[in-house]
Amino acid sequence: MGIVKLMVFGVLAWCVVCQAENIDTTSANVYMVTLKQAPTVFSVKKNYHKQNRVNKTSYDFVSIHSSSGGATTLENPSFSNITSKHRHFGSRISRVHDSLLRRVLKGEKYMKLYSYHYLINGFAVLVTPQQAQKLLGRKEVANVVLDYSVRTATTHTPQFLGLPQGAWPQEGGYETAGEGVVIGLIDTGIDPTHVSFADGLSGNSYPVPEHFTGICEVTRDFPSGSCNRKLIGARHFAASAITRGIFNATQDYASPFDGDGHGTHTASIAAGNHGIPVIVAGHHFGNASGMAPRSHIAVYKALYKSFGGFAADVVAAIDQAAQDGVDIISLSITPNRRPPGIATYFNPIDMALLSAFKTGIFVVQAAGNTGPSPKSVSSFSPWIFTVGAATHDRIYSNSILLGNNITIPGVGLAPGTNESYNLVSATDAVIDSETPKDDYLSECQDAGSLNQTVVQGNLLICSYSIKFVLGQSTISNAIQTARNLSAAGIVFTMDPFIIGFQLNPVPMSLPGIIIPSSNDSKILLQYYNSSSERDPVSKKIIKFGAVACVAGGVEANFSNSAPKVMYYSARGPDPEDNFLQDADVLKPNLVAPGNSIWAAWSSGGTDSVEFLGEDFAMMSGTSMAAPHVAGLAALIKRKFPSFSPSAIGSALSTTASLHDKDGGPIMAQRAYANPDLNQSPATPFDMGSGFVNATAALDPGLILDVGYEDYMSFLCGINGSAPVVLNYTGTNCGATVVNGADLNLPSITIAKLNQTRAIQRLVTNIAGNETYRVGWTAPYGVSMKVTPAHFFIANGEKQVLNVVLNSTLNNNVASFGRIGLFGDKSHVVNIHVSVVVKIAYNTTSS
């Protein structure tokens, strides 16, 4: 009975109060309700490692009713950090929620979807707006927030980041890199059958960490045995979507299985196994590895391919991940919009993550793909480590040589033709007697409308139109058309109506190329038409005279200038809102590889139709950058197990690279259209502290630490925030308040510098005894002084840095400087300074 009770406790997130028969869902909506009473993590001290040790290889089972329908079986290898106090306290909070709902909404219809009790004390409930107002009027209730939607925001990157030569050897090699660390991924699930998550590749000594208590759901789509010593936890959360009636059982798996591909991709970037061959469309693209190949993975599925996700489900996933004992949370998701009606930081997701920070969990989140506009970041809280996307130096280039000796560049993971062939446009190969079945015949989606005799043995020209962008037409269909017609290869020209759309290289099983430039496409088509003979009456081609040779695009080129910040990567500083006009917080924190990333792909993944049925896919976005940092954080956590989340963030930030691989400045793309022609040196608002340097982060020398109480003082410093802070945390604001610039962050950001400002930073030495020299460059319009100019610091000691900034010249745009601490044992610590000078002159006359 003890085991059964324990497992039921583990699934409290799926608690449903059956008061919802015949509820009017047209007027009802999902609301997240927070109570004033403290959550479990504030009331019961967590105790890892000491209680209820169990055999990690034994599994117990229990069937429960899942709110996604049907029976769900749970596998649980460990319960060592859920104490009886936790169970009792969590159950009591859940009963309090039920009692409150019954008292406030007596006799009315409603449905409770989740009880949150570990990180925040609250629940998600389906009620009408009138019922939500009733709840808000109760003295026990702190906040009532309308649920909102969220969305999803590698073979070579270990080499580009220097892991084989630098970071991994410090961990004892890739065989032990990240060992004992659990990375929790809140995403679209995982494909447990992928070899990147097998647990038998590096010997039998691979125990599940004792501090982890997670559970694996067992469903038809996620059978018993899906979890192992690598994938040690898997759950799914969809109650908010189900109550809205938008959960599509034919498309969205009611299990942790990944029907999208995104979650499998991000999980393998963070901690996929080492040395896995990447074979796509029959081509070998190298061997893949996660950043921390020995770390463990726990999956909390809260996003789905047909509708995205909702905050109520994400909060439930975060709450469960923290309760299970993950060390790191990776969120490759962002809100579709800023949550309505509340200050930026006071939303349920970020407040849950603040509590996760308190428990010692390092949280990484994608910055969002809404760049390059300023203040476009979707991850803004200072206790969250926000990651933007940059390139690495590997590119796959392809080209086509025309018969007039003009070479046109393109993309396409495809073999070359080795010789020249005639070019034939699909529009000139229509069967005379057939009426085209598609208005977009030029897209080559219908082989039955094209004349095989005309196409056979030639290069088929197809148009890449807006329907490809929308997913209504696919390259794979066009390739199949070319195969059915026995074409020698395929050439895609870009429709001139598509402006600024950037293409990832696409795998092709036959010779081919995509010309991404509409201007270059025009050059090819002009050559094609001028070289062809047409009947003067029918206008049909009677002789195809244009010829071309396609170069291969399968071999990688490593000469690309990198890193550079991608145009889509969201930019800082923190966004404005009506409550906090300008936050003195640097965002993003840094950038990491996020463009053209090879990683594992789900066998059921449909997020990219071009990789349907493949084991690996190449994807781009800040979604890919965040798990790079999550994996690298696992390496730091293993080396420094006592590091706080802020210490891990500091190690990553102060050691970040400021130059590209050729020694020049890191560039940032400034426009969607022709991004490489619209770029300039990156600022901290583009790249944060710089590009992640894995090797240096494992030996940072000095760290800057921030505690939970510091963030409480920061929140209390926001005008009118005291009641909200009390409501969310159960803590009264004290006399001490700080703004963002005064937090002991590894950066200094001042949105409005008027006259003089004194700032302090406290550094702690986690290395050997060392003497540091202090240097700095001041932002434009600012004079700056840092003291002391030199200091000796022993291991474990702390040193205060005093920074005085004086405004000298009004400047409506931000300017940037840097403080550098240079140790005589080769440690270098960088603290970026970002300032907008707004001098308020005294106009009163004497």
N, C-alpha and C positions, 0 to 999 in steps of 0.2 A: 504493500500500500504506500510505503514511503516513496518508492520510485514513481508510482503513478501520480501522486500528488505533486512531486517535483516537476514532472513533465507538464502537467497541467499548468503549473505556475509559469513554466517556460513559454507557454503560449497564451498568456493573458492578453497579449496584443490583439488576439482574434476574438476577444469577448464580445458577445452580442446579446443585448437585452431584447427579448422577444415581445416588444410592445408595438411592433411596426406593421401589423397586418392592416392592409388597406390604407396605409399612409399616403397622403397626396404628394407624390414626388414632384409634381409640377410647381408647387409652391414651396416645398421643403428644399433645404440645402444642407451641406455638411459644414458644421462649425467646429472649431477647436476651442475648447473651454479650459481655462487654466484656473486652478484654485489657489488660495493664499497659503494653504498649508504646504510645508516643505516636502519635496520628493524624497524618495528612498536614499539617494546618494547624499543628501544633506543631513539625513537623520540616523543612518546606520553606517558606521565606518566599514569600508570595504576591507576584506581580509583575503588576499591571495595566498596561495601556496601552503597554508597551515591547516586547513580544515578539510575533512572528508576526502582524503586521497583515494583514488580508485584506479583500477587497472585500465589503461588507455586503450587496450585492444578489445575490451568487452563492450558489447552494445546491448541496450535494452530497448524495448519497443512498447508503444502504447498507441491506440487509435483514438482520435478525437474528432469532433465535428469542426470542419473548417468553414469560415464564412465565404470562401470561394466555391463552396459546394462539395458534397461528398466527404469521404473519410480521408484523413491525412494521417499517415503513420510517421512517427518521429524516431530518429536514431540519435542517441545521445552517448557519446564516448566519455563524458566527464561532467561532473557537477561540482567541482572542487571549490569554486568561489561563490556559490550561492549558499549562504548560511541560512539557518532556520530563522534568524532575525530578518533577513531579507525577505524570505518567503512569507513570513507572518506579516511584515510591514506592507509588502506589496499587495497581499490579499486584502488587508484591512483597507488600504487606500481604494482598491477597486470596489469594495463594499460601500465605502463612503460615497463614491461616484454614483452607484446604483441607488442608494438611499436618497441622495440629493435630487436625482432625476425624478424619482417617484414622488417626492414631496412637492417639487416645483411644478411638475407636469402631471399631476394626479389625474388619472382617467383619460389623458390625451395620448395620441399615438406619437411614438418616436422610436429611434433605433440608435443604440450606443454601438459604435464601431470599434473603438479601442479605449482601453484604460492606459494612460501613460502614468507611470509611477516612479520610474528609476531616475530619469534626468529632469523631467518636469512633472508636476502633479496636475493632471488634467485628463481630459477625455475628448474623443471625437464623437459627435452625435449628429444624426440626421433629424433636423427639426425645421419648423417654419421660422421666418423672421420674427414673428410675434413671440414664439416660444424662446427664441434666442434672446429677445429683450427681457423676458421673464428671468432667464438664467442670469443675465448681466445684472439684474436688479438685486440679486441675492448677495448678502454680505460675505458669504464664503467664496464668492467668485471674483477672481482677479481680472480676467480678460476673456472676451468672446471674440474670436477672429474667424471670419469667413474663409473656408478652405480655398486654396488657390493652386493653379497648375504649375508644374515644373517640366523641364525638358532635358534631354541629353545635350549638353554643351559641346619583335622589332629586331630586325636582324642586326643592323649596323649601329644603333645608338649605344650599346655597351662599349663598342670600340671608340666611337666618337667622344664619349664621355670619359674614356680612359680607364674603364673598370678593370679590364684584364691585367693592366700593368700597374694600376694604382690602388683603387679602393678594394677590389676583391682580395689581393694579396694581404692587405691589412686585416681582412676577416679570415684569413687562412685558406684563401682560394674560393672559387665559385661554389665548391662543394659544401661550404659552411656559411656562405654569404647570407646574412639575415636569419640565421638559424634561431629558433625559439621565439620569433616575433610573429604576431598574428596581424595580418592586414585585413580589415573589414571593408568590403566594397559594396556601396549602395548604388545599384545600377539596374541593368535589365536581366540579371541572372547570369547563368554560366552553363556551358556544355560540359558536363562532368566526364564525358567519354574522350575528351581531347587529350592527346599525349602530353601536352604542356602541363597538365594537372595530375599526371600519374605519380604514384608515390614509390614505385619500385625501381627507379632509374639510378639511384645512387646508394644502394645498400639498404639494409634493414634497420639500421640505427637512425630512426627518424621519428621520435616520439611526439605525440600531440602535447603541446605545452600544458603544464598542469594548471595554469591560471585560466585556461579557456574552458568555458562550460557550454559552448554552443550546441545546437541541435540540428540535425538534418531531417528535413521533411522527406517522406517517401510517398510518391504518387506514381501513377501510371507513367508519367513523363519523366519522373525522377526516381527510378527504382532503387530498391535496397542495394547497398553497395556502391552507390554513386559517390558518397563521401569516402575519404580515405585519410591517410596521415598528411597529405598535402592539402586537399580540400576538406577542411575539418568542420565546416558549418555551412548550412544553406537553408534559407527560409524565404517565403514570399509574402508580400503585403499588398492587398488590392481592395480592401474593404470600401474605401471611398469611391473608387471607380465602379465597384459592383453596385453600390447603392444608387449611383447615378444612372445605372442601366446601360453603361457604355463598355462594360467589359465584354469582349467578343471571344467566346470560348473557342470559336473556330480559328482564331488568329493568335490569341494571347493565352499562353500556357498558365493554368492555375497551379503553378508549381515553381520551384527555383530554376527550371530549365529556361535557357535563353533562346527565345524565338526571334530575337532581333539581331544579335551578333555583337552589339556594342559592349555589353558586360563581359563577355568572353574575351574580347579584344583588350579591354582595360585591365582585366585580371591578369592576363599573361604578360602585359607590359610591366606590371608591378612585381610579379613573383612567378612568372612562368618558368618551367624547367629549362635547364641550360642545354644548348647543343641540339635543338630540335630542327630537323631539315624543313625549310620552307619551300614547298613545291606547289606551284599554282599554274594551272593551264598547261601542265606538263613541263614547266621550266623550273629549274632549281635556283632560288634566289638567296642562298646562304643558309646559315643556321641561326635560329632564334634563341633568345634568352631573356628572361625577366631581369629587372634591376637587382632584385634580391631573390635569386633562384632557390634558396633554401628556406625562405619564409613560408609560412602557412597562410592559407586563404580561407576567409569566411565571407559568404555571399548573402546579401540581404536585398532581395529583388523588390524594387518599388517602382520601377518604370517598365512600360510595356510598349510594344511596337506600334499598336494601332491608335493609342491616345496619349502617350507620354506618361505622366504621373501626376499625383496630387500631394500637397504638403502634408496632409493628415497621414498618408501612408509612409511618407519619408520620415516624419517624426517618429512613427512607430518603429521603423527600421533602425533609426539612430538609437532610440531608447533600448531596443533589444540588443544591438551590437555592443553598446556600452555595458549592459548587464551581463552579456556573455564573456566580457573580458578581452575584447580586441585591444591591441596596442596602438593601432593607426586606423583612421577612417579615411577612405578616399571617396570623394564625391565628384564624379564627372557629370554633375547636373547643376542647373541653375534655374531660378524662378523665371517664368515667362514675363513677369513684370514685378515691380516692387510691390510687396504686400500692401493692400490699401488700408488707410486709416491709422497707421501706426508709424512711429519713427523707424528709420531704416534698421537699426539693430534689434528693435523689440519685435521680432517676428518669431513664431514658434520654432522654426528650424534653427535659426541662429542662437536662440536662447537655449535650446536643447544642446547645441554644440558647445555653448559656454559651460554648461554643466559637465559635458564630456571632457572639456579642457580641465575642469577641476579634478576629475578622476585620473588625470594623467594621460589622456588620449591625445595624440597629435592628429589634427584634422587638416586634410589637404582638400582644396576645392578648385575646380576649373574656373578661370576668370570669366569665361563666356566667350562666345564667338560673335560679339556685337561691335567689334572694332571697325575702323580705326578711330572712331569719334572719341573725344575726351570724355572722361567721367562715364564710361560705358560699362565698367566692371559690374558683374552680377554677384560677386563675392566680396563683401565689403567689411565684415567685422574683423577687428584686429586680432582676435583669438583664433581666427581661421587663416591658414597659410594658403594664399591665393596664387595660382600659377597660370602664366600666360604661355603662348605657343611660339616657338621659334623653329627655324629650319636646322637640319644637320647637313653635312657636306656631301651626302650621297644623293645623286640624281640619276634618273633614267631618261636619257635623251634619245630621240629618234629623229630621223630626217628622211626626206624624199628628194632624189636627184631627178630633175626633169630633163627631157631630151634637149632642151635649149641651154643646158648647163647651169640652170638656176637650182640652188639647193634651198629647200624650205624646211625649217625645224618643226618638230611636232612631238607628241607623246604617244606612248603605247608600249606596253610590255609584250613585245611581239618579235618574232624572228624576222630577218630580212629576206629579200628575194634573191640576192646574189647576182641577179641579172635584170635587164630591163624587159618590161612587158607593156603592151598597149593599155591605155586607160580607156575605160568605158563607163559613162555615167548611167546610173540606174534609169534616169528619165529617157535615155536613148536606147534602152534595152527592153521597152515594154512590148509584150506580145501584141501583135497587130489586132488580133480578133478579140482581145480581152479588155473588158472595162476594168480599170484599176479598182481594187477593193478598198483602197485607202487614199484619202486626199493627199497624204504625205508619202506618196510612192517613192520619192527620192530618199527616204530613210531606210529603204531596203528591209522592211519588216515582213514583206510578203513575197516569198520566192515564186509563188504561183503566177504572179503577174509579169514576171521577167522571162526573157527569152534566153534559155541556157546556151543555145548555139552562139548567141552574140557575146555572152559573158564568159563562157568557158575559156580558160587559159589566159584571161586578161585580169587587170586590176580594176575592181569594181569601185566606182566613186559613189559614196552615199553622203547625204546631207545630215549634219548634226544640228537638229532643230530644237525649239523650245520643248518639244515633247520628250526629248531625252532628259532635259533638266527636271521635268515634272515626273519622270519615271513612267510615262505612258509608252515610250519606245525605249529599247535597250540595245546596247552594243552587242550583247550576246545573241540577240535575235538576228541582228544584221550579219554577224559572223556566220551564224547557221545558214542564213540565206546564201551567203557567198560560198559556203561549203556545198550546199545543195546544187548550186549552179556551176560547181567545179571551177570557181575563180582562182586565179593565181595568188590573189591577196585582196585587201580591202583598204580604201582610203576614205577617211571622213573629212569633209570640208565644213567649216563653221558657218552656220547661218548668220548673215549680217545683223539680224534682229537680236542676237544674243550678245549683250555688251557686258564686259567685266566679269564673265563667269570663268572661274578657274577650275581646270581639270586636273584630277589626279591621274597618274598613269594607270591604264586599264589593261588587264591581262588579255591576251589574244592567242588563240591556239594556232593561228595561221598568220602569214606575213601581213602586217598592217600598220597604219599610222592614223592618228587624229591630229589635224592641224588646228590648234586652238585659236589662232588669229584669223579674224574674218578678212583682214587685208591680205594675209598670205594665201588664204583660201581663194580670194579673188584673183590673185596672180596665177594660181594653178588653173582655175577655170578659164581664164583668158587664154592661157597657153593651150588648154584642151580644145577650146572652140576654134582658135585660130589655126590649129593643126589638123582639124577635121574637115572633110569634104561633105557638104550637105546637098541634098536634092533641092534645086531652087524653088520647086513647087511645094513639095510635101514638107520641106525643111528637115527631113530625116537624114541622119548621117549615112553616107554610102561608103565612107572610108574613115576608119579610126586611125589618125596619124600621130596622136600624142603618145609618147612613151615615157616611162619612169622606172626608177629602181628604188626600192625601199630599203633603207639601212636598218639593221637590227636594233631593237631597243631593250633587249633582255639584259645586256651587260651594264652594270652600274658604273658611274663615273664619280670619282671622289674629289674632283677639283673644284666643286662648288664653294663659293665664298660663304662661310657660315661661322657662327649662327647669325641669323637676322630675324627680327620680330615680324611675324606674319600679319598681313593687313587685317585679317579677321580677328586677331587676338584683342580682347577688350582692353581698354586703356583706363588709367587712373587720372587724377587721384580719386579718392572716395566720392561717390555721387552726392549731389545736393538733394536735400528733401526739405519739407516744410518745417521740420523740427530742428534740424541741425544743418545750418546753411553750408558750412564747409568743415569737414572733419580733418583734423591734422594727422592723418594716417596715410602712409604710403601704400598704394595698391597699384598693380599687383606686387606680390612680395619678390618674385623673380620669374624668369622664363626658363622653359625646358623644351626638349625636342617634342614637337607636336605635329609636324608636317610630314606626310608620306611615310607613315610608320607601319612597318610590317608587324603583325601580331596575330595571335590565334583567332579563329573564326568559328562560330557555332555551326554545327551541321544543319540546324534549322534557321540560321540567320538570314534575314531578308532585308536588313537595313541598307545593304548595297547589292542590288540585283546582279551586278557584274561579278560578284564573288559567290554567288549562290552555289552551294554544293562544294565549295572549296574549304580547305582546312585552315587557310590563312588569308588575310585581307590586308590591303594597304588603305589606311584611313588617315584623315587629318582633322585637327581641331584642338582646342584647349582640353577637350576630354582625354586626348592622348598624352598631353603634357602632364596633367595632374598625377596619373599613376606612376610616371617616371619618378616624380619627387616622392611619392608614397613609398616606392621601393627603395630609393636612396635613403629615406628617413629610417627605414627598417635596418639598414646597415649601421647608421648612427646609433639607433636604439640598442642594437646588439653590442656595439663597442662600449657605449655609455648607458647602461641600463637604468641608471639613476637620473638621467637627464629629464628635465621637465619638457613639456611640449614647446615652451618658449625657448629653452636652451637648444632644442633640435632646430627650431626655426632660425635662431641666431647663427648657429653653425653653418646652416645652408646659405644664409643671407650675407654674412660678413666675408665669406670666402668666394662669393660668386665671381665669375670672370667678367671683365669689363671690355675685352677685346675679342675680335674674331680670330679664327685659327691662323690668319696671316699677320696678326698683330695690329690690324686697323680697328677703328671703332665698330662696335656692333651697330648695324643699320636697322631701321624700322621702316617697313612699307607703310605708305600714307594713303593709298587709294586702292579700291577694288580693281579698277581698270588699269592695266599695264603697271602692276605694283612695283616691278623692278625699275621702272622709269620714274616712279614717284616715291623716293625714299630719301631719308636723311638720318644722321646719327641718332640713335635711340636715347631717350631721356629716362630717368627713373619712373616717369609716369607711363612709359611704354614697356619697360623691362624690369621695373622694381630695382632690386639691388644688382641685377645682372643675369648672366646665364649660369645655370647651376654647374658647380665644379665638385664632382663627387669625391675626388681624392682629397682636395683641400678641406672639404667639410668634415672629414673624419679626423682632422688634426687642426681645429680652428684656433688653438692657442688661448684666446679669450672668448667668453660668451657674455651676452647681455640677457638677463632673465627678467621675466614679468610674471607675477603671480595672479591668482584668481582675484584676490582682494584689490589689486591694482586695477583690474578691469571693472570691478564693482565701483571703485572710485571714479573711473572714467565715465561709466554709465550715469552715475549720480551727478556728474558735472554737466549733463545735458539739461537745458532749461526745462523745468516741469517734469523731470523724469522720476523724481523720488517715489511717487505712488506706483508707477509702473515697475520700478525696481523691486519695491516691497511686494507687489503682487506676484511677480514672476519668481522671486528668490526667497521670499519670506524674511528679507533682511532690510532693516532701516538704513537709509543713507546717513552717514556720519558727517562730521564737520569737514573731513578731508575729502576734497574733490580735485580731480585733475582733468586736463584736456589731453587730446591725443599727442600733442608735442611733448608732454611731460611723462608719458609712459616710457618705460625703459626699453624701447624698441631699438632694433639695430638700424635705425634710420631716424632722420629728423625732418618733419614736414610742418611748415607754418603757412597757413592759407592767407593770413593777413598780418604782416609784420609792420607794426607802427612804432617808429622810434627804436627802442631797445628791448631785447628779449634775452633773458638768461635761461639756459637749458642745462640740465645735468644728465649724464649717462654714467651708469655703474657697471664696470666690467669685472668679471671674475676669471682668474687664471685656472684653467683645467689642465695645463701642461706643466713642464718643469719651470724652475726659476728663470726669469728672463727680464732683460731691460728693453724698454720700448721707447722709440722716438716718435713724436707726434707731429704730423704735418697736415696741412689742409689747403684747400682752394675754396675761396668764398664765392657764393652765387653773385651774379651781376646785380649791382645796386645795393650790395650789402658788404659791410666790413665785418670780419669775423676773427675771433681769437679763442684759442683752446688752451686751457691750462690743466695740468702741468705740461710742459713741452717735452719732458723726459720723465720716466719713472721706472723704478725696479719693482717687480711684483713676483712674490714667491708663489709656489703651487698652493691653490686654495684661497689665496688672498684676494681682496677686492680693491679697486681703485676708482675714485670718482673723477670723472672728466667734466670740467666746467666749460661751457660753450656760451660765449656772449656774441649776439648778433645785433648789429646796428644798421638801420636803414639809412642809405645815403642817396637813393634816387628812386622816385616812384616808378613802378613797373607793373603794368596790368597783367602781364603774363608771368608764369613761373620761371624762375632761373634756378640753376642747380650747381651745387658744390659738393665737396667730399672731405671727410676727415679720414686720414690714414694713420694707423698705428703699426709701426714697423719694428718687429722684435729682432734682437740680435741672434736668435735661434731660427730665423727665417720665417717666422709667422708674420702674416700681413692681415690686418683687420680693417675692413672698409665700412664706413658709416656714411651713407648718402644724405645730403642736405638739400631740401627743396623749399623754396621760399617765393611768395608773392609779396612784394612791397606795396603797402597801402598806407602812406603817411597822412595822418589827419593833422592838418595845420591849424593852429590856434588863430582865429580871425578876430578875436576881441581886441579892441584898441585900449591903450592905457590912458 
